[in-house]
Amino acid sequence: MTSVELPDLTDIREGLSLRRQARIVAGERVRRHAASACLLIPLLVLVGVVHAVGMWSFPRWVDDPGTYLSQAWSLQYQHALSPYSYIYDHAPAGWIQISLWSMLTNGFNRHDSAIGFGNECMLIAKLASCALLFALGRRLQFSRVGAAGAVLLFGLCPLELMYSRWTFLDNLVTPWLLLAFFLAASPRRSISAATGAMLSFAMAALTKETALVVLPALVWAMAQNLDRRNRPQVVAVAGFSGLLLMAMYPLYALYKGELLERPGQNSLLGTAKWQLVGRESSGSLLDPASPTFHMVGQWFAIDRWLLLAGLVAIPIALLGRRLRPAVLVLVIQWLVLIRGGYVPFMHVVNLVPWSALVVVGAVEILSGNRRLATFRPPAGRQMSSRPLPRPRAAVTGLAAVCLAAVLIGSWTPTLRHMMETRQEPPLWSATQWLADNVPRDRVLVVHDSIWTDLVHHYGFDPQPIIVYKLDTDPAVRESLHRIDYLIVPNWYYATPAGVAKYPTLTEARKHAVAVAQFGSGDDGIRIYRVSRYWRPG
């Protein structure tokens, strides 16, 4: 009998060109994920439309977005991290990303207002977060329907919609954190995936340093997925890579001679010390008289359902081994509200995506998703694929339908208001009035959100003074010889906190007359012209 030798087909791709191999791999991935893509793309379109419609006029303009956009503008056009002296209040990667996008797309010139460009950046971050949340859900063994549900909970939550429209660094942190956990759960368990996870986390921390609090959860997620065969190499390479990237921030401060605290000089460690122990506390969520308790009440007034559902789902989600790191992230973010330190009002951005993930994970567990089981089957034995008992399936389905009905009934009117608001922001109206009526050489004290427009689009020189720099920046105080106009919302003058925090502004207003008014209430704008005979003290 004649034997025939057959060629070894296992490595047949090695004979192909790299381009052909890449096309084959890409085609396989497209076929493998086609069903998920067909589900995810319409979801992204829906979330994108809901986010984008009305984002110019709602919510109101606040100060932090203006600060970050002015710093991004300064990086692009002045090649500095801030138009003023950089005080290390936040790591700079957030506005570096915004500035890079502007450099690539001519962002500040494409929009009439810097706030409009910031809105665009937040829309991109939102869509990236939704896509990564879906991918993370699938990697945690959610069903496609479950992963889609997490995207809808996150993307359509009114609380998330409101805060994700503001240009906050937290909104840029979210996709980096989700990417880190997505890579940490990679089924390949490779060094490259673990390294990518740590580099993504480092980017999150360099975008806003508060991301560091969830490092234990990421370490746990990576520990769950380590392969004993390459564990030492993964830990060494991934850990070193993440530390090396994060070290760029203190190395920059060291290079500038601003690492250690010194009298009369900005420093990284001095600002960190103030942030941790010197800044006024917001109090604990457990204290009904604290600002934190009041802040959470404001969140609940917009929407309470998702945050409360996330808390309720925690005990159930703990039954799923793969879900526990995500549960830990959510628990840590709630503990931040309880510990009693300073809590920024945009902290809710860090709660919403993980609440959505934990809620859907709990529903998946209750519905019988055995891929989320807490145990691993013995070697050579498959997990039971028995269908879920009908009574349990019916109860779980009914609960999911009731939750969806509650959310639709509660969210729809709020979302409609957020999308249909068309009132022109008072600060934008004030900007147009200044451009038409004030000579470019006048000294203006302005709200953060209009500084970039007045400098970039309308060429005011000397550059306007951002109001919070008026009494906090020694360089501004030394060069300040006169003030001609005041353009800030009414609450700066109407609240005790504003009067105490901005003494020079308050004193200048005593020697000024109102020349224009836009809007009403605390968020309304009165433009004041200051007497030419008054001089700052």
Helices and strands as residue ranges (DSSP letters): G 12-15, H 18-32, H 34-52, H 63-77, H 93-105, H 107-110, H 114-139, H 144-156, H 158-165, H 169-184, H 191-207, G 209-214, H 215-224, H 231-246, H 248-255, H 268-273, I 274-278, H 291-302, H 305-317, G 321-323, H 324-338, G 345-350, H 352-366, G 370-372, H 390-420, H 426-437, E 444-446, H 448-456, E 465-466, G 467-469, H 474-479, E 485-489, H 491-494, H 496-501, H 503-510, E 512-518, E 525-530
